[in-house]
Amino acid sequence: MLFFIYLDGFFPRAGSLSNAVCVQRCPLENESVPCLPDSVNCIGPNIMANYSTTSFQNYCIPTLVIDNQDLAQAFNSNLLSAWAIDMQRGWMVLAAAAVISMVASLLFLLVIRCCSGTIIWVSIFICVAGLELIGIMFILEAKGISINNYITENLTKLSYNSMIIVGSGFIAGGVLIALISCCLRSRIALGSKSV
């Protein structure tokens, strides 16, 4: 069973997969092919395509598209059909995620508007503390003190000197951000009030 898809040029129209017409065989360029009796979307008794088509995954698609190896591989590996099925099954989850993300972003903007100074200083503190902790972890791993198996397994590939240098860099970065924040605290406070 083959389905012919009405195309605008070489691009399917919206909803064209659900409005495909059942035909006996894929039409060639300017060839008239009869619709099968149970085909409800057929405009007339026959279909005429102004381009050559080839059978692919039970659909008649343009031959020029088949010549493109990337698209042919995508069809052969069923990626396109799996994506379409996933979208059909999971559209409600995607729509809910989009709505939740929009509401969460609006709430975040309201929180920033109400207490921007607190959020800025907490963010600076978390950034400095995080850099310091990562630096300390690198140095402890270099000294052989294991903190976490996952970290140990991944950091043992680095040499002792590399871990000391990276750890010291993180600690220095944290100290630098803390010093800059202290020196510019009046400007940060002024900037947080303008939000």
Buried (B, 14 or more C-beta within 10 A) or exposed (E): EBBBBBBEEEEBEEEBEEBBBBBEEBBEEEBEBBBBEEBEBBEEEEBEBEBBBBEBEEBBBBBEBBEEEEBBEBBEEEEEEEEEEEEEEEEEEEEEEEEEEEEEEEEEEEEBEEEBEEBBBEEBEEBBEEBBEBBBBBBBBBEEEEEEEEBEEEBEEBEEEEBBBBBBBBBEBBBEBBEEBEEEEEEBEEEBEEE
